[in-house]
């Protein structure tokens, strides 16, 4: 649960590095909350994902997690010693999202890089 909330705690912090675990646990948390909100909205009849229209609860939640979502993605690129501007690759139609997905799956550079110390720490296990 801590890993899901860490990007919220670092809300607009675009500096430093983030582990894969932080990124993917945050994404999992966002998906779980969005599904639960969608079910609540569907039960109350106040919206849903029909035709791509979100209900008010889902819309407020998704707007609230845009900034921390971008920030954690920038920190993931920093972990690989890449510029945060690589986030803009996702704007390329068709292939941009896939390219960013591949980058989010790649392991970060070992040891310190120009964006900070290794978030795994020295001698950390891969599956902590």
Secondary structure, 3 states (H helix, E strand, C coil): CHHHHHHHHCCCCCCCCCCHHHHHHHHHHHHHHHHHHHHHHHHHCCCCCHHHCCCHHHHHHHHHCHHHHHHHHHHHHHHCCCCHHHHHHHHCCCCHHHHHHHHHHCCCCCCCECCECCCCCCCCCCCC
